Amino acid sequence: MNEVVAYKPSIAGRVARTVLPGLRRILPTGVYGFVYELAYGSYKKLLYVGHGVKVAARRPFVSGNRKLRDKLTFRLLPHTMGGRKALENAFDVIEKVENAKVDGAIVECGVAEGGTAAMMAMASRALGEKEREKWFFDSYEGLPEPTAEDYSDGRVGEFIRPLPKGSCLGTIEQVEELLFDDLGLDRARTHLVKGWFQDTVPPHKAIIGDIAVLRLDGDWYESTKIPLDNFYDKMPAGGYVIIDDYATCFGSRKATDEFREERKIGTPLLEDGRGGVYFEKPAAS
Ligand SMILES: C[S@@+](CC[C@H](N)C(=O)[O-])C[C@H]1O[C@@H](n2cnc3c(N)ncnc32)[C@H](O)[C@@H]1O
């Protein structure tokens, strides 16, 4: 099943993949980084406006949970690196566990500025019967260096974005502002755990209860493998694992494939439409 999940760049992504490598070759690293951030920022703004127009146009024709999903996606797009489909997928997975009444917390490892974490928390608050515990793990200092397990042919993934240590940064203050000040989530049930997963995840195995949704968005091999090794056993059957970077980051895919093989997980990898995947925890695994 896994080999069918491929990286699917958008049209803008394809254009960028044609133009940016040339610029990368001719520009000094610092200048390229600046040009990239400028282009990425403008692209995100364009996407935001485009999505707003689309949502407004279809508003009279959608109702119920779809309307809520549109509204939250528009609200949270500026706070995520995952884009619209990652947000919609996060909403859909929460909807599944709420409908099936799967008990447990919502956990994300790789929060950055908090967009997808906020989506899961807000969707659960709107659709669930009771407030769930939320655990959001991140260094809140950006990415660590990749390790040898992340590389294939000298590359760590399919993206054009440079990902040095400290990139994809979202600070804990930014996330607190979004979750608590702007969205009014319950501080007592929303735990932001700061530090490297290598240090923070293993001790939390004994602290967190059941986990209904485990969303992994840490890009690298270890950042995917460590939460799977520690948290998967805390999930009841019917819970969902989301792997945001499956088709874009080689290490994330490797960790996921190894883990599914080891545990003989037979439920299919379902695609989110942009290279992320998710799967349901089967009864025995
Ligand atoms: C792609 S971003 C997450 C995107 C986010 N979910 C969103 O909605 O935009 C990856 C995040 O994973 C975090 N991360 C990756 N590996 C980590 C590790 N080993 N320990 C702590 N944080 C890590 C980085 O700090 C970064 O914030």
The ligand as an SDF file (V2000), in Angstrom:
LIG
                    3D

 27 29  0  0  0  0  0  0  0  0999 V2000
    6.5820   20.9040   10.1100 C   0  0  0  0  0  0  0  0  0  0  0  0
    6.6140   21.5660   11.6800 S   0  0  0  0  0  0  0  0  0  0  0  0
    5.0320   21.1810   12.3570 C   0  0  0  0  0  0  0  0  0  0  0  0
    3.8950   21.8550   11.6290 C   0  0  0  0  0  0  0  0  0  0  0  0
    2.6270   22.0560   12.4190 C   0  0  0  0  0  0  0  0  0  0  0  0
    1.9590   20.8470   12.7740 N   0  0  0  0  0  0  0  0  0  0  0  0
    1.6890   23.0070   11.6900 C   0  0  0  0  0  0  0  0  0  0  0  0
    0.4680   22.8880   11.8090 O   0  0  0  0  0  0  0  0  0  0  0  0
    2.1850   23.9210   11.0260 O   0  0  0  0  0  0  0  0  0  0  0  0
    7.6810   20.4560   12.5360 C   0  0  0  0  0  0  0  0  0  0  0  0
    7.8200   20.7500   14.0280 C   0  0  0  0  0  0  0  0  0  0  0  0
    8.3790   19.6000   14.6600 O   0  0  0  0  0  0  0  0  0  0  0  0
    9.2330   20.0180   15.7020 C   0  0  0  0  0  0  0  0  0  0  0  0
   10.1730   18.9080   15.9370 N   0  0  0  0  0  0  0  0  0  0  0  0
   10.6780   18.0450   15.0020 C   0  0  0  0  0  0  0  0  0  0  0  0
   11.4510   17.1390   15.5800 N   0  0  0  0  0  0  0  0  0  0  0  0
   11.4540   17.4010   16.9120 C   0  0  0  0  0  0  0  0  0  0  0  0
   12.0670   16.7860   18.0370 C   0  0  0  0  0  0  0  0  0  0  0  0
   12.8570   15.7150   17.9140 N   0  0  0  0  0  0  0  0  0  0  0  0
   11.8220   17.3030   19.2560 N   0  0  0  0  0  0  0  0  0  0  0  0
   11.0320   18.3960   19.4020 C   0  0  0  0  0  0  0  0  0  0  0  0
   10.4200   19.0320   18.3630 N   0  0  0  0  0  0  0  0  0  0  0  0
   10.6250   18.5410   17.1400 C   0  0  0  0  0  0  0  0  0  0  0  0
    9.8580   21.2990   15.2080 C   0  0  0  0  0  0  0  0  0  0  0  0
   10.2400   22.1350   16.2570 O   0  0  0  0  0  0  0  0  0  0  0  0
    8.7220   21.9180   14.3640 C   0  0  0  0  0  0  0  0  0  0  0  0
    7.9970   22.8480   15.1210 O   0  0  0  0  0  0  0  0  0  0  0  0
  1  2  1  0
  2  3  1  0
  2 10  1  0
  3  4  1  0
  4  5  1  0
  5  6  1  0
  5  7  1  0
  7  8  2  0
  7  9  1  0
 10 11  1  0
 11 12  1  0
 11 26  1  0
 12 13  1  0
 13 14  1  0
 13 24  1  0
 14 15  1  0
 14 23  1  0
 15 16  2  0
 16 17  1  0
 17 18  1  0
 17 23  2  0
 18 19  1  0
 18 20  2  0
 20 21  1  0
 21 22  2  0
 22 23  1  0
 24 25  1  0
 24 26  1  0
 26 27  1  0
M  CHG  2   2   1   9  -1
M  END
$$$$
